[in-house]
Amino acid sequence: MSSSKLREAALARRGIYAGVDLLSLAKKLWALEAMRSEGGLPRIHFATRSSSYTSGRAWSRQLTLRIGMDSSVEDVVEVLLHELVHCACPRRTHHGELFCRRLIACANECFDLDLVAADLLALPRGSHKNLAYAIDRAIRDAMISRSVREKFLQLAPARLEFSCAAKKRAARSEARALHAESMLAAWEKKLKTAERLVMKWKKRASYYRSRPMRELQVTSVIQSHNGTRALEVGGLAHVVQDERKGGSSNG
Ligand SMILES: [Zn+2]
């Protein structure tokens, strides 16, 4: 992984993705009128994965956002909103109508979308057979078509001003991450070579183990009384070479 990708993943684990401060945005989402939240912002744990799939999980007072590092920022923000709405809804609401209506209202209020709840509630449920996921997709599409990315940046710009000590720590971490990546690549290469050599010597060992059976079944040389040299092969004396006369016969 390149150093810029590593840096992006490290920032995402701190809640900064594509220049947006997700924690700061979450505070604004939590304060929306349509959210009807109670209490402070739930604890948010940011994690990453190397794919274009972002997922989330919510409990009443905390949520996890697993950011796919190839996801669009609209996707990430939409999943964050979805999980926050779970936290704000009464227990056991799950993906019911209350949840769906609140999700749509929050998206409209925060991003100036004009989604019509009745239309979205009538959407086909899609392959997951889940209306909330179909609504997620509709919100994401509306975000993209209305170019709300700029709005994210206005609402919650990431401020990457770190103290001198933090910069040094980040540089040390980055150097260690790069070293770890290069060591991993080197040892993976060695592992491949080792696997190839193990196969080669396994085949050779197997060949030499079977060779005495195939080639050295001649277990004894019998010198017959008339000077004929008989070879006992596999328990049967059947090849005979007369050394003196140079002829041969079966014995
Ligand atoms: Zn959900």
Boltz pocket constraint, residues with backbone or C-beta under 6 A from the ligand:
constraints:
  - pocket:
      binder: B
      contacts: [[A, 82], [A, 86], [A, 94], [A, 95], [A, 132]]
      max_distance: 6.0
